[in-house]
Amino acid sequence: MKQNIKFMKLTPGEKFALLRKLNGKSLEEIAAYLKMEVSAYLRLEEDFVYPSNLQIERIGYFYGLSYEEVMTVGEGDCY
């Protein structure tokens, strides 16, 4: 019997948090790289603020990923 398995899509903040945890980085490290306060970065991870395209690109660069790779983190077979 074939099952249909659907994957939940993660929010951008959930993707950022997942990337940070998978790479063993601290909030302080990524916030410093992005030149923002930890509290401001945390608002991105908690989805209180939607990231700009530039922020997504810079986060990707931090982890060695493209914009598209960042936006597909946690979806199916990606990352």
C-alpha positions as CSV (number, residue, x, y, z in Angstrom):
1,M,0.0,0.0,0.0
2,K,1.5,3.3,-1.1
3,Q,1.3,6.2,1.4
4,N,1.2,9.8,0.6
5,I,3.6,11.6,2.8
6,K,3.4,15.4,2.9
7,F,6.2,17.5,4.4
8,M,5.4,20.5,6.4
9,K,7.0,23.7,5.1
10,L,9.1,25.5,7.6
11,T,8.9,29.2,8.1
12,P,12.1,31.2,7.3
13,G,12.8,31.6,11.1
14,E,12.5,27.8,11.6
15,K,14.9,27.3,8.7
16,F,17.4,29.8,10.2
17,A,17.2,28.1,13.6
18,L,17.6,24.6,12.1
19,L,20.6,25.7,10.1
20,R,22.2,27.3,13.2
21,K,21.6,24.2,15.3
22,L,22.8,21.8,12.6
23,N,26.0,23.8,12.2
24,G,26.6,24.2,15.9
25,K,26.6,28.0,15.8
26,S,25.4,30.2,18.6
27,L,23.0,33.1,18.3
28,E,25.9,35.4,19.1
29,E,28.0,34.1,16.2
30,I,25.3,34.6,13.5
31,A,24.1,37.9,14.9
32,A,27.7,39.2,14.9
33,Y,28.2,38.1,11.3
34,L,25.0,39.8,10.3
35,K,26.1,42.9,12.3
36,M,22.9,42.9,14.3
37,E,22.0,42.6,18.0
38,V,21.2,39.1,19.2
39,S,17.7,40.2,20.1
40,A,17.1,41.4,16.5
41,Y,18.4,38.2,15.0
42,L,16.2,36.2,17.4
43,R,13.2,38.1,16.1
44,L,14.1,36.6,12.7
45,E,14.3,33.1,14.1
46,E,11.0,33.5,16.0
47,D,9.3,34.9,12.8
48,F,8.4,38.2,14.4
49,V,10.2,39.9,11.5
50,Y,10.3,38.6,7.9
51,P,13.9,38.6,6.6
52,S,14.9,40.7,3.6
53,N,16.4,39.0,0.6
54,L,19.8,40.4,1.5
55,Q,19.6,38.8,5.0
56,I,18.6,35.5,3.5
57,E,21.6,35.7,1.1
58,R,24.0,36.6,3.9
59,I,22.7,33.8,6.1
60,G,23.2,31.4,3.2
61,Y,26.8,32.7,2.7
62,F,27.5,32.2,6.4
63,Y,26.6,28.5,6.0
64,G,28.0,28.0,2.5
65,L,24.5,27.8,0.9
66,S,22.7,29.6,-1.9
67,Y,19.6,31.6,-1.4
68,E,17.5,28.8,-2.9
69,E,19.2,26.2,-0.6
70,V,18.4,28.3,2.5
71,M,14.8,28.6,1.4
72,T,14.5,24.8,0.9
73,V,16.1,23.7,4.2
74,G,14.0,21.1,6.0
75,E,11.7,20.4,3.0
76,G,11.9,16.8,1.9
77,D,15.4,15.6,1.0
78,C,17.0,19.0,1.2
79,Y,19.9,19.7,3.7
